[in-house]
Structures are given as C-alpha cells and as structure tokens.
Amino acid sequence: MITFESLTKTYGPKRAVDDISLTIGTGKVTGFLGPNGAGKSTAMRMLLGLDRPTSGKALIGGRPYVELPHPLSTVGALLEPRTGHPGQSARSHLLGMARSNGIPSRRVTAVLNMVGLAEVARSRIGTFSLGMRQRLGIASALIGDPEVLIFDEPVNGLDPEGVTWIRRFMRDLAAQGRTVFVSSHLLSEMADTADHLVVIAQGRLVADSPLHDLLDVTRTAIVRSPESSRLAEVLDRSGLSVTLSGAQIQVSGERIDEIGSLAHGQNLRIDELSFTAASLEDVYAQLTEGATDHRSSVVPVDTIASLGAQIVSNSSAKESSS
C-alpha cells in the first residue's frame, strides 16, 4: 500500500507538490494523471526516496522507502527506460541486481520470460530498441517479486503489441493482490487499464476516484416523447435532473436507467431513449482547468457529474447547430 500524508515539496517560492493526502490500495491499477509540470514525477521521486519532502510523508507499507529492510522485495519501480549499462547483457544486468540483494538466480530467468526477453537475454542492452529497454526496466522492477509496483510512462516506445501486453500485464499484477501505481499522459490508455484514477494539477490533488464512478456519473440520457412535458414532470418527481427542450428531454441522475420503467408506469410513450457520457478526456480537461483556482480541494463526485452533464449538453448544442 502507498500512502501520501500532507505531502509537500517546494522549490523556492514554487510548490511542486502541494499538501497531497491519499491512499493507493492493493489489488487494482491506479492511474496517476496530470498535465506536464503538475508534480507527478516529483511525487514519485519522493515516494522512492530520490527527493526529500519539504513536509509530509510518502510511505510504502507504512514506511519511508529509505527505511525498508528489503527494498527490492517490497517495491519495484520503472521511472525511465535507461536501464543497465549498454555493454551488459540483459541477463547479466538482472543477475547483478539479484546477487546484490540475495535473490535466487532462477528469478532472473523467470522475469525474462515474463517480459518476453528470454530470447535476447544474452544480447547487449546497447542494441535494444526503446521498447525492449522498457521491458527490461519492467523486469528489473519485478526482480524482487515486490508487492508494490510503480511505473512512470510504461508504454513509451512500445509498439501496439507491446502496449496491449503491458496493459494486460499490469492488470494481471493487480489481480494477484499487488499495488500497481502508474503515471501516464495517455488518457485513452488509462481508460483501458486503470481501475482507479488520481489526478493532480499545479501540484494539488483534484480527483481521487474509481474510474467507473468518475465516468459513470457523467452519463446523460436523451429522451424524445410526444408527451414530453408530462414525462419531464414524472422524471423530475423521481429525483432525476431534467432539462426540457420541445420534444427532447435531457436527463441525468443516479436512477437514469429507470427512465423506461418510469414512463411505462405512467403509460407515457417514448420514441427515443439514448445514453451518452463524457469521455475521460473531457472530464480530465474540466478537472485540470479548474485547478487554476488556488483553493486546493478534491472535486467531489456530484460536481464531476454536473461537469459531465455540462459537457454532454455542450456537445448536443454543437450537434444541433451544425
């Protein structure tokens, strides 16, 4: 488990990381998102003991990294693809890591097989492509069979087959009960990989939510009915948020899937019922743009829902005018 407790890092007058508190649990892939310069890399470096916090704590299993008795057996990390000396073979590099940490050499063979480098194990690292270096970096992170894994931009340099592989691999690691913490600028990749999302902007935490909740609350229904006024009243009385425009009703709320049943219960005809939702890109843009307000706070789910409805409404308006 990873814990940030009021984690803060300043460089002169600039706060690179600003009072972040959160817990990253086991058994899931947690995506770490934010614009360039948001503080993601700084937070990860503090977590791994590479930078010292100005205040607060970054803990792995309840301890700072520098106090872990067996670091490689507790946490594995890939922060950049430059892994190993160019003149070394992949196997030699991993054997050195294993021997220096009391890890059996058979683990080297195991991780090379895991990451698909067994056939080039004796090739020099200097001959590797960027994608192969990424795989070697992941093998290095796995050498101690750690419970916590930290990856910074792990798909960089991977071809489409490699991207699919790392996506499945991270999910398999999480399914084993490990903590998998992944920083990425590829929102579409996180949408396909992550179970939970943490979003920061200007050093501040702006969202900490399951991916499903973050996207599902933005769902909006478009309903068309010859009895739109009566139907709008029924839906409104049920607690749904309703906007009426002629024969079209825009609906959002927790009970959105009950629209058909509510209409049927009042013998009201529906000619069209469609569902749409804001994309992760849309929600992310709204969250990070809002971070220009210096009052640091995590955006609650109901606010995200209203942002999603606004996004969908804007999209509908654009379609109507085109």
PyMOL commands that set and color helices and strands:
alter all, ss='L'
color gray80, all
select helices_A, chain A and resi 40-47+65-67+71-74+90-100+106-114+118-120+125-127+130-142+160-175+187-193+211-216+228-237+256-265+280-292+301-321
alter helices_A, ss='H'
color red, helices_A
select strands_A, chain A and resi 2-11+14-24+28-33+55-60+75-78+148-152+179-183+196-201+204-210+220-224+241-245+248-252+272-276
alter strands_A, ss='S'
color yellow, strands_A
deselect
rebuild
show_as cartoon
